[in-house]
């Protein structure tokens, strides 16, 4: 006994012959088997091809480092408010792997100079920078930290690069959280492009 193209089997499933009105959850499909495959693909994704990834040790170490930059919980003036908002849910720095603000310089590898630097604070910043483990990076956030800003007097340092090296400068007064996020992505690109990472790690 044969079943026509427009009929169903005894179990209620469509026959193997493509039907005209075979519409299911994902549109017009040829058969019930294809419908199940489509459902499985949407639920669990496609099968990833197996293979081998070739990379240098420098690239692998840099990839790990750039996705685990831990900033220090450190703010000097009004720019620190923007840095705090960057860690909130609206901007979500966790997307870039830098959400772990550490309270100790010995657990941090990124110092964000957020605000003006006074002459009395300069040796403290230098001490905190020296306590951070290698490798370490510095972001100068805002016009005051970069060049003194509007405070052109003897009490404030005219640029934090006079006491510690700076990797990325963020302009603005104050810069928005998006600018600091962009600075962190630029820092990640710089970390990824470093050479001689393995030798420096092994002290060769």
C-alpha positions in Angstrom: 0.0 0.0 0.0 1.4 3.3 -1.1 0.8 6.7 0.6 0.3 9.7 -1.6 2.3 12.9 -1.5 -0.5 14.8 0.3 -1.1 12.1 3.0 0.3 11.3 6.4 1.5 8.0 7.8 -0.3 6.1 10.5 1.9 7.8 13.2 0.8 11.3 12.0 4.2 12.2 10.6 4.5 13.5 7.1 5.8 11.1 4.5 9.3 11.2 3.0 7.8 12.7 -0.2 7.9 16.5 -0.1 4.5 17.9 0.5 3.0 21.2 -0.7 1.7 22.4 2.6 4.5 21.2 4.8 4.9 24.4 7.0 6.3 24.1 10.5 8.0 26.4 13.0 10.9 27.4 10.6 9.0 27.9 7.4 8.6 25.6 4.4 10.7 22.5 4.9 10.9 19.4 2.8 10.4 16.8 5.4 10.0 16.1 9.1 13.7 15.1 9.3 14.9 18.4 8.1 12.6 20.1 10.6 14.3 18.2 13.4 17.7 19.0 12.1 16.9 22.7 12.0 15.4 22.6 15.5 18.6 20.9 16.8 20.8 23.5 15.0 18.9 26.4 16.6 18.9 24.8 20.0 22.5 23.5 20.2 24.3 25.3 17.4 26.2 23.9 14.5 29.0 21.4 15.0 32.4 23.1 15.1 35.0 21.7 12.9 37.9 20.1 14.7 41.4 21.2 13.9 44.7 22.6 15.1 45.4 26.2 16.0 49.0 27.3 15.3 50.3 30.3 17.3 53.5 31.5 18.8 54.0 31.5 22.5 54.3 35.3 22.5 50.8 35.6 20.8 49.3 33.1 23.3 50.7 34.8 26.4 49.7 38.3 25.1 46.2 37.0 24.3 45.8 35.8 27.9 47.2 39.1 29.3 45.1 41.4 27.3 41.9 39.7 28.3 42.7 39.8 32.0 43.8 43.3 32.7 43.0 44.1 36.4 42.8 47.8 37.2 43.7 49.2 40.6 40.9 50.7 42.7 42.5 54.2 42.6 40.9 57.6 41.9 42.3 61.1 42.5 39.5 63.6 41.5 36.3 64.0 39.4 37.5 61.6 36.6 37.2 58.8 39.1 33.4 59.2 39.0 33.5 58.4 35.2 35.8 55.4 35.9 33.3 54.1 38.5 30.4 54.5 36.0 32.4 52.5 33.5 32.4 49.5 35.8 28.6 49.7 36.2 26.0 47.8 34.2 25.4 50.6 31.7 28.8 50.3 30.1 29.8 46.9 31.5 33.6 46.7 31.4 33.3 43.0 32.1 32.9 42.5 28.3 36.6 43.3 28.0 37.8 41.2 30.9 38.8 44.2 33.1 36.0 44.3 35.6 38.1 43.0 38.5 39.2 46.2 40.3 41.7 45.2 42.9 42.2 47.0 46.2 45.9 46.3 46.3 48.7 47.3 43.9 50.3 43.9 44.3 47.2 42.3 42.6 46.8 44.9 39.8 48.5 45.4 36.5 46.8 48.6 35.3 46.8 52.0 37.0 44.3 54.5 35.8 45.4 58.0 36.8 41.9 59.5 37.1 42.2 63.1 38.2 44.8 65.8 38.9 48.1 64.9 40.6 49.3 67.1 43.4 52.9 67.5 44.4 52.1 65.7 47.7 50.4 62.8 45.9 53.2 62.3 43.3 55.5 60.2 45.5 52.6 58.1 46.6 51.7 57.3 43.0 55.3 56.5 42.3 55.3 54.1 45.3 52.1 52.4 44.2 53.5 52.0 40.7 56.6 50.4 42.0 54.6 47.9 44.1 52.7 46.7 41.1 54.0 43.4 39.6 55.4 43.2 36.1 54.0 43.6 33.5 52.1 46.8 34.3 50.5 49.5 32.3 49.3 53.1 33.0 46.4 55.1 31.5 46.3 58.8 32.0 42.7 59.8 32.1 41.6 63.4 31.6 43.4 66.7 30.9 44.5 67.2 34.5 46.4 64.0 34.7 47.9 64.4 31.2 49.0 68.1 31.3 47.7 69.7 34.4 44.5 70.9 32.7 43.2 74.3 34.0 45.4 74.0 37.1 48.6 75.7 36.0 50.2 76.3 39.4 53.0 75.1 41.6 50.8 72.7 43.7 49.9 70.3 40.8 52.0 68.2 38.6 51.9 69.2 35.0 51.5 65.7 33.6 51.8 62.4 35.4 54.4 61.2 32.8 57.0 63.2 34.8 57.0 60.4 37.5 55.7 57.2 35.8 55.6 56.0 32.2 52.2 56.3 30.5 50.9 53.9 27.8 47.6 55.5 26.7 46.3 59.1 27.1 42.6 59.8 27.3 41.6 63.4 26.5 38.7 65.3 27.9 37.6 67.1 31.1 36.2 64.8 32.2 36.3 62.1 29.6 33.2 60.0 29.2 33.2 56.3 30.2 33.1 55.3 26.5 36.4 57.1 26.0 38.0 55.1 28.9 36.6 51.9 27.4 38.2 52.8 24.1 41.5 53.5 25.8 41.4 50.0 27.4 40.8 48.4 23.9 43.8 50.4 22.6 45.8 49.1 25.5 44.7 45.6 24.7 45.9 46.0 21.1 49.2 47.3 22.4 49.6 44.3 24.7 48.7 41.9 21.8 51.4 43.3 19.6 54.2 43.1 22.1 57.2 41.0 21.1 59.7 39.0 23.3 57.0 38.2 25.9 58.2 34.7 26.5 61.8 35.8 27.0 60.8 38.5 29.4 58.6 36.1 31.3 61.4 33.6 31.7 63.9 36.3 32.4 66.1 35.3 29.4 
